[in-house]
Every structure is written in structure tokens, then in C-alpha cells.
């Protein structure tokens, strides 16, 4: 079993928040689920810039942290739908602020490097 050399310690609220919404895709996934994109195939179509494997890893992490939950409908093929938990809904104002801030400050990020 792999043990991290530097263990994750989340004594700081910022550290906890970054564990949930940090990374490239988690906030986007949470935002998509909040708008009704609830099946993995829908998320894969929306987030075409990343692989389905990465999306699925993030879905498992968000489920582990209690941000999302899933309903598995029996049958063939198996149908899975994700939804936000109450904790997940409480993250939405943070994501909304991040989106507005990004919209207002995208120019320096989109400029080509010299």
C-alpha cells in the first residue's frame, strides 16, 4: 500500500475548501450537476477537454467527500444519476463567486505568453 510522504492534514479551512473544489475539474463538475447534468455521459459530453477517466475519478472523490451522491437504477444497461447533497449545495455560492471572478479577469490568462 502506498503511503504519502507528506500526509494530508486539513487543519485550515482553505485547505479543506481546496480539497473539495481545487483542481481543474471539480468545481466545473459540481456546477454541471447543479444545473441538471446528472448522468456520467452528460458530464463527458460537457467536459470534452478532459478524459472520461479523470471525470470518473473526480466523481468518486466528490462522492467520498459527501458533495454528491448517486442513484443507481437497476436494469441493463445500468443507469447512474448524480445529485448534489446538502453539503454540495452549500458549495455553490463559492463556485458562483469563482465563476464571476474568472469572467472578470480572464484577459490576462487568455493572453499568449511572450
Helices and strands as residue ranges (DSSP letters): H 13-21, H 26-34, H 40-46, H 52-64, E 68-73, E 79-84, H 86-104, H 106-110
